[in-house]
Amino acid sequence: MTKEYIDAYNESEAEQERIGALAWEDLRSQIYSLHPEYYCKTTE
């Protein structure tokens, strides 16, 4: 494998992680607003 290929591969991996994290945040806030009862405080 060439260095260029490895660099491009690593860059796309990092990009996917960023996009995935954003999608996860979106999903989490969606679920939070729809089902607040699942997010009650666990510390008492």
Secondary structure, 3 states (H helix, E strand, C coil): CCHHHHHHHHHHHHHHHHHHHHHHHHHHHHHHHHCHHHHCCCCC
